Amino acid sequence: MWTLFKQWFHKMGSPRWFYYATGRWLPWLGLVTLVCLVTGLIWGLAFAPEDAKQGNSFRIIYIHVPASMLAMAGYYVMAVAGAIGLIWKMKLADMVMKSAAPIGAALTAIGLFTGAIWGKPTWGAYWVWDARITSMLILLFLYLGVMALQYSYRSQDMANKASAILALVGTVNIPIIYKSVDWWFTLHQPATIKFTEASSMHPDMFRPLLLMIVGFYAFYTLVLILNTRVEIIQRERRTRWVGELMGEA
């Protein structure tokens, strides 16, 4: 079993293998993304019941929660890829790390923006220096820092190492974001989805949210693969297989 895992791990580390393998996944990922997001949005915005306290303003949850969850999960993807690049010197891992940073930054910005819109009718203000919101803002800066480091060095190897170190150091912020509503007094509501107990949401509201989360995960995977494929072509452009690929195109 361990031998099979090592073979798969090293195969996944090949930019050429990854490029050709993922090309077969893209249509299916695109279909899952489209079906889940369209169905989830229509279900959540048009058919889910109105919240007893927040009215229709709660419906932004169908964008806010999945985007915020993926912003945090995506940071781990970036950090793990950075660690693999540091330890095993795997080129593909460095490409994934670089490709994940702008996606995570965009999702974090969406989470902050939709949270501000939700906060106005709920708290009476677009922004408060709440523990959850502040730690999410730090997450955005960490993503932007990784992106900036990628273009701060002439040497790609140095840029990869610096980015990976920052990404790994920044992982300490993820549990702080998640537990901030439990550790400190905060205006932000507790987690909607908990791993240790049932959700407090009504099932008619919760089901479309789950569908949106699946759609966002599929969307994240799709965009990460597309970004990584572009990065592969850019970095491997002098290799024979890319030359042949461009010739076929």
SEGUPA-841352 format. One record per residue (C-alpha): x, y, z negated. Coordinates in steps of 0.5 Angstrom, whole numbers, plus 500, padded with zeros to 3 digits. Each point is the difference from the previous one (the first is absolute). Example, Ala and Ser with C-alpha at 12.3 -4.5 7.8 and 13.67 -1.06 7.14 Angstrom:
BEGIN
525491484
502507502
This chain:
BEGIN
500500500
506505498
503498507
494502504
499506496
507502501
499499508
494504500
503506496
506500505
495499506
496506497
506504500
501500507
498506504
499497506
496494497
496505496
498504506
498494504
496497495
496506497
498502507
495494500
498502493
498507502
493499504
497496494
503505495
497506504
493496501
500499492
502507499
494503504
495495498
501501492
501507501
494502504
495495496
503502493
499508502
493499503
498495494
503505495
498507502
493498503
497494496
504499493
495503495
501507497
504501494
496501494
505506497
504502506
495500505
502499507
507503499
502493497
500498507
507503501
503494496
499495507
506504502
504503494
500493496
503496506
505505502
502501493
501493499
504499507
504506498
503496494
500493503
504503506
505503495
502493498
500498507
505505501
504499494
500492501
503501507
505505498
502495495
501495505
504504504
505502495
501493497
500496507
501505505
494498504
499506506
493498500
499502493
503507501
495501506
494498496
502504494
501506505
493499503
497499494
501507497
496504504
494496500
501500492
500507500
494501505
496496495
502503494
499507503
493497502
499497493
502507497
495504505
494496499
501500493
500507500
494500504
496496495
503503494
497507502
492498498
503495495
505504496
498507503
507501502
504497506
506499496
502499493
507498497
497493499
505494498
497496506
500506505
507502498
503493500
497499507
503507502
507497498
498494504
499505506
507503499
504493499
497498507
502507503
507499497
501493503
498503507
505506499
506496498
499496506
502506504
505503495
506496502
503499507
501492498
494496500
503495495
501506495
493503501
497493499
504499494
498506497
493499502
500493497
502503493
495505500
495496502
502495494
501505495
493503502
496493498
500502493
495505502
495495503
498497493
500507497
494502505
496494499
500500492
500508500
493500498
501495495
506503497
498507499
494504500
498502507
494502504
501495505
495494499
503493499
501495505
495498504
502494502
504496494
503493501
498498493
493501500
494501504
499507504
495505496
497502507
494497502
501495505
496504506
505505499
506495499
500496506
501505505
506503496
503493500
499500508
503507501
506497495
501494505
499505506
506505497
504494499
499497507
501507502
507501496
503494503
498502507
503506500
506498496
501495505
500505506
504505496
505494499
500498508
502507502
505500495
503493503
500503507
504506498
505497496
501494504
499504507
507498502
499492499
499496506
493497498
497508499
503501507
497494503
493502496
501507503
501498507
494495499
496506498
